[in-house]
Amino acid sequence: MRGVGGWLLLLCVGLTVLSPILVAVGIVRDYLVDSPYFERFPRLRVVLFIDLALRVALTAYGMWVGIRLGTTRPRAVQAAKRYFQVAIAYLIVAALLPFGAGLPEDAHPALAIAVARQTIPALLGIGLWYAYLVRSKRVQPPHPDGA
């Protein structure tokens, strides 16, 4: 890795600062929106807390990866690639979770649209960052002969 700057710096700041803030805001927002329905749909509370636990764990993992990248630790790029793979797994689980909340069947089409609106942009972002990690000269290890 050849120093931290440009896109790599943006990735580090995103993982260590921006993502935790956005996740915290999202958790509070989701709780405020969903909590009035907990009594009517008890499984909604379970789904919300499972998602909350997964988001917090993924965010903590991302912060660890961002710090490793920012301090140019050995194998930090491999850790970042693994993070994005785990993030894809989370998105798949998170896309399925709402359908286990016990909501009425007639709500499922609108739910599917809402899930797609959240999941597709997130997948595109992960794909772009993963491609950056694969292709960027800044994050590639130096060539053994110094070239």
VORO-256713 format. One record per atom (N, C-alpha, C, O): residue in one letter; atom name; x, y, z. Coordinates in steps of 0.1 Angstrom, whole numbers. Layout:
# VORO-256713
aa	at	east	north	up
A	CA	X	Y	Z;
...
This chain:
# VORO-256713
aa	at	east	north	up
M	N	8	-12	0;
M	CA	0	0	0;
M	C	9	12	0;
M	O	19	13	7;
R	N	5	22	-8;
R	CA	14	34	-10;
R	C	8	46	-3;
R	O	4	56	-10;
G	N	6	47	10;
G	CA	1	58	17;
G	C	-14	59	16;
G	O	-20	52	8;
V	N	-20	68	24;
V	CA	-34	69	24;
V	C	-38	83	19;
V	O	-34	93	25;
G	N	-45	83	8;
G	CA	-49	96	2;
G	C	-60	92	-8;
G	O	-63	81	-11;
G	N	-66	103	-14;
G	CA	-75	101	-25;
G	C	-87	92	-21;
G	O	-93	94	-10;
W	N	-91	83	-29;
W	CA	-102	74	-27;
W	C	-100	65	-15;
W	O	-110	62	-8;
L	N	-88	61	-12;
L	CA	-85	53	-1;
L	C	-88	60	12;
L	O	-94	55	22;
L	N	-85	73	13;
L	CA	-88	81	24;
L	C	-103	83	26;
L	O	-108	82	37;
L	N	-110	85	15;
L	CA	-124	85	15;
L	C	-130	72	21;
L	O	-140	73	29;
L	N	-125	61	16;
L	CA	-130	48	21;
L	C	-128	47	36;
L	O	-136	43	44;
C	N	-116	51	41;
C	CA	-112	50	55;
C	C	-122	59	64;
C	O	-127	55	74;
V	N	-124	71	59;
V	CA	-133	81	66;
V	C	-147	75	66;
V	O	-154	76	76;
G	N	-151	70	55;
G	CA	-164	64	54;
G	C	-167	53	63;
G	O	-177	52	70;
L	N	-157	44	64;
L	CA	-158	32	73;
L	C	-157	36	88;
L	O	-164	30	96;
T	N	-149	46	91;
T	CA	-146	49	105;
T	C	-155	60	111;
T	O	-157	60	123;
V	N	-160	69	103;
V	CA	-167	81	108;
V	C	-181	81	102;
V	O	-191	81	109;
L	N	-182	82	89;
L	CA	-195	84	82;
L	C	-205	72	85;
L	O	-216	74	88;
S	N	-200	60	82;
S	CA	-209	48	84;
S	C	-214	47	98;
S	O	-226	45	99;
P	N	-206	48	108;
P	CA	-212	47	122;
P	C	-223	58	125;
P	O	-233	55	131;
I	N	-221	70	120;
I	CA	-231	80	122;
I	C	-244	77	114;
I	O	-254	78	120;
L	N	-242	73	101;
L	CA	-254	69	93;
L	C	-261	57	99;
L	O	-274	57	99;
V	N	-254	48	104;
V	CA	-260	36	110;
V	C	-268	39	122;
V	O	-279	35	125;
A	N	-262	48	131;
A	CA	-268	52	143;
A	C	-281	59	140;
A	O	-292	57	146;
V	N	-281	69	131;
V	CA	-293	76	127;
V	C	-303	66	121;
V	O	-315	68	124;
G	N	-299	57	113;
G	CA	-308	47	107;
G	C	-315	38	118;
G	O	-327	35	117;
I	N	-307	34	128;
I	CA	-313	26	138;
I	C	-323	34	146;
I	O	-334	29	149;
V	N	-320	46	150;
V	CA	-330	54	157;
V	C	-343	57	148;
V	O	-354	55	153;
R	N	-340	60	136;
R	CA	-352	62	127;
R	C	-361	50	125;
R	O	-373	51	126;
D	N	-354	38	123;
D	CA	-362	26	122;
D	C	-369	22	134;
D	O	-381	18	134;
Y	N	-363	25	146;
Y	CA	-370	22	158;
Y	C	-382	31	160;
Y	O	-393	26	164;
L	N	-381	44	157;
L	CA	-392	53	158;
L	C	-403	50	149;
L	O	-415	51	152;
V	N	-400	45	137;
V	CA	-410	42	127;
V	C	-417	29	130;
V	O	-429	28	129;
D	N	-409	19	135;
D	CA	-415	5	137;
D	C	-421	3	151;
D	O	-430	-5	152;
S	N	-416	10	161;
S	CA	-420	7	175;
S	C	-435	9	177;
S	O	-441	1	185;
P	N	-442	18	170;
P	CA	-457	18	173;
P	C	-464	5	168;
P	O	-476	3	172;
Y	N	-458	-3	160;
Y	CA	-464	-15	155;
Y	C	-460	-28	162;
Y	O	-464	-39	159;
F	N	-452	-26	172;
F	CA	-447	-38	180;
F	C	-458	-46	186;
F	O	-457	-59	186;
E	N	-468	-39	192;
E	CA	-478	-47	198;
E	C	-487	-55	188;
E	O	-491	-66	191;
R	N	-490	-48	177;
R	CA	-498	-55	167;
R	C	-490	-66	160;
R	O	-496	-76	156;
F	N	-477	-64	157;
F	CA	-469	-74	150;
F	C	-457	-77	159;
F	O	-446	-71	157;
P	N	-458	-86	169;
P	CA	-447	-88	179;
P	C	-434	-93	172;
P	O	-423	-90	177;
R	N	-435	-100	161;
R	CA	-422	-104	155;
R	C	-415	-93	148;
R	O	-403	-94	146;
L	N	-421	-82	146;
L	CA	-415	-70	141;
L	C	-404	-65	150;
L	O	-393	-61	146;
R	N	-406	-66	163;
R	CA	-396	-62	173;
R	C	-384	-71	172;
R	O	-373	-66	173;
V	N	-386	-84	171;
V	CA	-375	-94	170;
V	C	-367	-91	157;
V	O	-355	-91	158;
V	N	-374	-89	146;
V	CA	-367	-86	134;
V	C	-359	-73	135;
V	O	-347	-73	130;
L	N	-365	-63	141;
L	CA	-357	-50	142;
L	C	-345	-52	151;
L	O	-334	-47	147;
F	N	-346	-60	162;
F	CA	-334	-61	170;
F	C	-324	-71	164;
F	O	-312	-69	167;
I	N	-328	-80	156;
I	CA	-318	-89	149;
I	C	-310	-80	139;
I	O	-298	-81	138;
D	N	-318	-72	132;
D	CA	-311	-63	122;
D	C	-302	-53	129;
D	O	-291	-50	124;
L	N	-307	-48	140;
L	CA	-299	-38	148;
L	C	-285	-45	152;
L	O	-275	-39	151;
A	N	-286	-57	157;
A	CA	-274	-64	162;
A	C	-264	-66	150;
A	O	-252	-65	151;
L	N	-270	-70	139;
L	CA	-262	-73	127;
L	C	-255	-60	122;
L	O	-244	-60	118;
R	N	-263	-49	122;
R	CA	-258	-36	117;
R	C	-247	-31	126;
R	O	-237	-26	121;
V	N	-249	-32	139;
V	CA	-238	-28	149;
V	C	-226	-36	147;
V	O	-215	-31	147;
A	N	-227	-49	145;
A	CA	-215	-58	144;
A	C	-208	-55	131;
A	O	-196	-54	130;
L	N	-216	-53	120;
L	CA	-210	-50	107;
L	C	-203	-36	107;
L	O	-192	-34	102;
T	N	-209	-26	114;
T	CA	-203	-13	115;
T	C	-190	-14	123;
T	O	-180	-7	120;
A	N	-190	-21	134;
A	CA	-178	-23	142;
A	C	-167	-29	134;
A	O	-155	-25	134;
Y	N	-170	-39	126;
Y	CA	-161	-46	117;
Y	C	-155	-36	107;
Y	O	-143	-36	104;
G	N	-164	-28	101;
G	CA	-160	-18	92;
G	C	-151	-7	98;
G	O	-141	-3	91;
M	N	-154	-4	110;
M	CA	-145	6	117;
M	C	-131	0	119;
M	O	-121	7	116;
W	N	-130	-13	123;
W	CA	-117	-19	125;
W	C	-110	-20	111;
W	O	-98	-17	111;
V	N	-117	-23	100;
V	CA	-111	-24	87;
V	C	-106	-10	83;
V	O	-95	-9	78;
G	N	-114	0	85;
G	CA	-110	14	82;
G	C	-98	18	89;
G	O	-89	25	83;
I	N	-97	15	102;
I	CA	-85	18	109;
I	C	-73	11	104;
I	O	-62	17	103;
R	N	-74	-2	101;
R	CA	-63	-10	95;
R	C	-59	-4	82;
R	O	-47	-3	79;
L	N	-68	0	73;
L	CA	-65	6	60;
L	C	-58	19	63;
L	O	-48	22	56;
G	N	-63	27	72;
G	CA	-58	41	74;
G	C	-44	41	80;
G	O	-36	50	78;
T	N	-41	30	87;
T	CA	-27	29	93;
T	C	-18	20	85;
T	O	-7	16	90;
T	N	-23	16	73;
T	CA	-15	8	64;
T	C	-10	-5	70;
T	O	2	-8	69;
R	N	-18	-12	77;
R	CA	-14	-24	84;
R	C	-13	-35	73;
R	O	-19	-35	63;
P	N	-5	-45	76;
P	CA	-3	-57	67;
P	C	-17	-64	65;
P	O	-25	-65	75;
R	N	-20	-68	53;
R	CA	-32	-75	50;
R	C	-45	-67	52;
R	O	-56	-72	52;
A	N	-44	-54	53;
A	CA	-55	-45	55;
A	C	-65	-46	43;
A	O	-77	-46	44;
V	N	-59	-46	31;
V	CA	-67	-47	19;
V	C	-75	-60	18;
V	O	-86	-60	14;
Q	N	-69	-71	22;
Q	CA	-76	-84	22;
Q	C	-87	-83	33;
Q	O	-98	-88	30;
A	N	-84	-77	44;
A	CA	-95	-75	54;
A	C	-106	-67	49;
A	O	-118	-70	51;
A	N	-103	-56	41;
A	CA	-114	-48	35;
A	C	-122	-56	25;
A	O	-134	-54	24;
K	N	-115	-64	17;
K	CA	-123	-72	7;
K	C	-132	-82	15;
K	O	-144	-84	11;
R	N	-127	-88	26;
R	CA	-136	-97	34;
R	C	-147	-89	40;
R	O	-159	-94	40;
Y	N	-145	-77	44;
Y	CA	-156	-69	50;
Y	C	-167	-67	39;
Y	O	-178	-68	43;
F	N	-163	-64	27;
F	CA	-173	-61	17;
F	C	-181	-74	13;
F	O	-192	-74	10;
Q	N	-174	-86	14;
Q	CA	-181	-98	12;
Q	C	-191	-101	24;
Q	O	-202	-106	21;
V	N	-187	-98	36;
V	CA	-196	-99	47;
V	C	-208	-89	46;
V	O	-219	-93	49;
A	N	-205	-77	41;
A	CA	-215	-67	39;
A	C	-226	-72	29;
A	O	-238	-70	31;
I	N	-221	-79	19;
I	CA	-231	-85	9;
I	C	-240	-96	16;
I	O	-252	-96	14;
A	N	-233	-104	24;
A	CA	-241	-114	32;
A	C	-251	-107	41;
A	O	-263	-112	41;
Y	N	-247	-96	47;
Y	CA	-257	-89	56;
Y	C	-268	-84	48;
Y	O	-280	-85	52;
L	N	-265	-78	36;
L	CA	-276	-72	28;
L	C	-286	-83	24;
L	O	-298	-80	23;
I	N	-281	-95	21;
I	CA	-291	-106	17;
I	C	-300	-109	29;
I	O	-312	-110	28;
V	N	-294	-111	41;
V	CA	-301	-114	53;
V	C	-311	-102	56;
V	O	-323	-104	59;
A	N	-306	-90	55;
A	CA	-314	-78	58;
A	C	-326	-77	48;
A	O	-337	-72	52;
A	N	-324	-81	36;
A	CA	-335	-81	26;
A	C	-346	-91	29;
A	O	-357	-89	26;
L	N	-342	-102	35;
L	CA	-352	-112	39;
L	C	-358	-110	52;
L	O	-370	-114	54;
L	N	-352	-104	61;
L	CA	-357	-102	75;
L	C	-371	-96	76;
L	O	-379	-102	83;
P	N	-374	-86	68;
P	CA	-387	-80	70;
P	C	-399	-89	67;
P	O	-410	-87	72;
F	N	-396	-99	58;
F	CA	-407	-108	54;
F	C	-410	-118	66;
F	O	-419	-126	65;
G	N	-401	-118	76;
G	CA	-404	-127	88;
G	C	-410	-119	99;
G	O	-411	-124	110;
A	N	-414	-107	97;
A	CA	-419	-98	107;
A	C	-434	-101	110;
A	O	-440	-94	119;
G	N	-440	-109	103;
G	CA	-455	-112	105;
G	C	-464	-101	100;
G	O	-475	-100	104;
L	N	-459	-94	90;
L	CA	-468	-83	84;
L	C	-478	-90	75;
L	O	-476	-101	70;
P	N	-489	-83	72;
P	CA	-499	-89	63;
P	C	-494	-92	49;
P	O	-485	-85	44;
E	N	-498	-103	43;
E	CA	-494	-106	29;
E	C	-496	-95	19;
E	O	-487	-93	10;
D	N	-506	-87	21;
D	CA	-508	-77	11;
D	C	-498	-65	12;
D	O	-497	-57	3;
A	N	-490	-65	23;
A	CA	-480	-55	24;
A	C	-467	-60	18;
A	O	-458	-52	16;
H	N	-466	-72	14;
H	CA	-453	-78	8;
H	C	-449	-71	-5;
H	O	-437	-69	-6;
P	N	-458	-68	-14;
P	CA	-453	-61	-26;
P	C	-446	-47	-23;
P	O	-435	-44	-28;
A	N	-452	-39	-14;
A	CA	-446	-27	-11;
A	C	-434	-29	-3;
A	O	-424	-21	-4;
L	N	-433	-39	5;
L	CA	-421	-42	13;
L	C	-410	-46	4;
L	O	-398	-42	6;
A	N	-413	-54	-7;
A	CA	-403	-58	-16;
A	C	-397	-46	-24;
A	O	-385	-45	-26;
I	N	-405	-36	-27;
I	CA	-401	-24	-34;
I	C	-391	-16	-24;
I	O	-381	-12	-28;
A	N	-396	-15	-12;
A	CA	-387	-8	-2;
A	C	-374	-15	0;
A	O	-364	-8	1;
V	N	-374	-28	1;
V	CA	-362	-35	3;
V	C	-353	-33	-9;
V	O	-341	-31	-8;
A	N	-358	-34	-21;
A	CA	-350	-32	-34;
A	C	-344	-18	-34;
A	O	-333	-17	-38;
R	N	-352	-8	-30;
R	CA	-347	6	-30;
R	C	-335	8	-21;
R	O	-327	16	-23;
Q	N	-334	0	-10;
Q	CA	-323	1	-1;
Q	C	-312	-8	-5;
Q	O	-300	-5	-4;
T	N	-315	-20	-10;
T	CA	-305	-31	-12;
T	C	-297	-28	-25;
T	O	-285	-29	-25;
I	N	-304	-24	-36;
I	CA	-297	-23	-49;
I	C	-286	-12	-48;
I	O	-275	-15	-52;
P	N	-289	0	-43;
P	CA	-278	10	-42;
P	C	-266	6	-33;
P	O	-255	8	-36;
A	N	-270	-1	-22;
A	CA	-259	-6	-13;
A	C	-250	-16	-20;
A	O	-238	-16	-19;
L	N	-257	-25	-28;
L	CA	-249	-35	-35;
L	C	-240	-28	-46;
L	O	-228	-32	-48;
L	N	-245	-18	-52;
L	CA	-237	-11	-62;
L	C	-225	-4	-55;
L	O	-214	-4	-61;
G	N	-227	2	-44;
G	CA	-216	8	-36;
G	C	-206	-2	-32;
G	O	-194	1	-34;
I	N	-210	-13	-27;
I	CA	-201	-24	-23;
I	C	-193	-28	-36;
I	O	-181	-30	-35;
G	N	-200	-30	-47;
G	CA	-193	-34	-59;
G	C	-182	-24	-63;
G	O	-171	-28	-68;
L	N	-185	-12	-63;
L	CA	-176	-1	-67;
L	C	-164	-1	-57;
L	O	-152	0	-62;
W	N	-166	-2	-44;
W	CA	-155	-2	-35;
W	C	-146	-14	-36;
W	O	-134	-14	-36;
Y	N	-153	-26	-39;
Y	CA	-145	-38	-40;
Y	C	-137	-37	-53;
Y	O	-125	-41	-53;
A	N	-143	-32	-64;
A	CA	-135	-30	-76;
A	C	-123	-21	-74;
A	O	-112	-23	-80;
Y	N	-125	-10	-66;
Y	CA	-114	-1	-63;
Y	C	-103	-9	-56;
Y	O	-91	-7	-60;
L	N	-106	-17	-47;
L	CA	-96	-24	-39;
L	C	-89	-34	-48;
L	O	-77	-37	-46;
V	N	-96	-40	-58;
V	CA	-89	-49	-67;
V	C	-80	-42	-77;
V	O	-70	-47	-81;
R	N	-85	-31	-82;
R	CA	-78	-24	-94;
R	C	-68	-13	-90;
R	O	-59	-10	-98;
S	N	-70	-7	-78;
S	CA	-62	5	-75;
S	C	-47	2	-73;
S	O	-44	-8	-66;
K	N	-39	10	-79;
K	CA	-24	8	-78;
K	C	-20	12	-64;
K	O	-10	7	-58;
R	N	-27	22	-58;
R	CA	-24	27	-44;
R	C	-24	15	-34;
R	O	-16	15	-25;
V	N	-34	6	-35;
V	CA	-35	-4	-25;
V	C	-28	-17	-28;
V	O	-29	-27	-20;
Q	N	-22	-18	-40;
Q	CA	-15	-30	-43;
Q	C	-2	-31	-36;
Q	O	5	-20	-34;
P	N	3	-42	-32;
P	CA	16	-43	-26;
P	C	27	-39	-36;
P	O	25	-41	-48;
P	N	38	-33	-31;
P	CA	48	-29	-40;
P	C	54	-42	-47;
P	O	55	-53	-41;
H	N	59	-39	-59;
H	CA	65	-50	-67;
H	C	78	-54	-60;
H	O	85	-45	-56;
P	N	81	-67	-60;
P	CA	93	-72	-53;
P	C	106	-65	-58;
P	O	116	-63	-51;
D	N	107	-62	-71;
D	CA	119	-57	-76;
D	C	119	-41	-76;
D	O	128	-35	-81;
G	N	109	-36	-69;
G	CA	108	-21	-68;
G	C	103	-14	-80;
G	O	102	-1	-79;
A	N	98	-21	-90;
A	CA	93	-14	-102;
A	C	79	-11	-100;
A	O	72	-5	-109;
